[in-house]
Each structure stands twice: as C-alpha cells, then as structure tokens.
Amino acid sequence: MVNIGAIAELERNLIVERVRAGMRRARLEGRHIGCKPLELDRASILRDRQRGQSLGQLAKSYRVSRATIHRVLREHAATTLEKSA
C-alpha cells in the first residue's frame, strides 16, 4: 500500500524545485525578484527625527513601518561613524 504522506512529500519537493528553477531562470534573464525597493527621503527623515519626532510619528507621516524608520536611522549612524573613524 502506498503511503499518502510520501506522495504529498514528493509533490511538495517537485513544486519547490520548479519554483527555484523559475527563480534561477528569471535571475539569469535579468528580471528583478521580489518587491521594489522603497524610495525614501532619508534626509527629511533624519531632519524630522532631529526635530524631535518619534519613530511612530515618522512612520505615519512617511507611510512606512517603524522598523523601516529605525533602519534608516541606524544606517545613517553607521555611515557617520565610518566617516569619523
């Protein structure tokens, strides 16, 4: 008797391999995979943060997540440290 779980696992592995092959082909053809990068006005975010706005306020006004705002601020801090070293 054939185990239904084994058949399902085989089918799942086939699906995964087809998806990976499609992504490889797309990369080789130069197509972008995933979401488009966010276009943020980083200078305005930094200026507003220096003026005292909270992460939540910045996130609402720029319509992004708080994590995105935090990442922009962290990247700026890292580049500032690199320049001063």
N, C-alpha and C positions, 0 to 999 in steps of 0.2 A: 504494500500500500504506500502511496506517495504522500509525504508529509506536506501539508498545505503551507506551513511556515517556511519550509525550504524553498518552495516555488515562489512565495512572496519575497523572500530574501534575494533570490536570483533576479527577479523582476526589478527589484529596487536597485540592485547593483548595475543592471543594464541601463536603467534610467540615469543613474549618476554618471556612468561612463559616457552616455550620449550627451548629457549636459556639458560635461567637461570638454568633450571633443568639440562641441559647438563654440564654447568659450575660447578654446585654443585657436580655432579657425578664425573667429572674429578678431582676436588679437593680431594674428598674422596678417589679416586684411586691413589692419589699422583702425578698426572700429573701437569706439570707446565702450567700456563695460561699466555699468553702474550709474549712479546719479551724477549729474553735472556738479562741478564744484560751486560752492556758494560764492557769490560776488558781494563782498562786504567792504564797506568804507571803514577800513581799520583805523585810519587817522581820526575819524569822527568818534568811533567807539572809545579810543584812548582819551580823546579830549573830554567826552562826556563823563567818562569814569573819573578823570582828574577833577572834574567839577562836582563830584560827589554823588553821582547817580549809582544806585545799587545794581547788582548783576541782574536782578529781576526786572528792574525798570529798563535797563539797556536791552534786555532780551525782548521785552514787549515792544519797545519803540523800533527795534531793528527786525522784529518778527523772526527771531531765531531762538534756539534754546539757551538756557543759562550756561549749559556746558560749552556751547559754541563761543559765547562771550568770554568765558573763563579761558578757553583755549587761545583766543586772540590775545588776551592779556598775558598769558603765560609765554606765548611765542615772542611777544614784544619784550618781556622781561629777559628772556634768554638771549635775544639779539642785543639788548642793551648791555648785558653782562659780557658778551663776547667782544663788543666794541671797546669796553673799558679795560679789558684784560690785555 
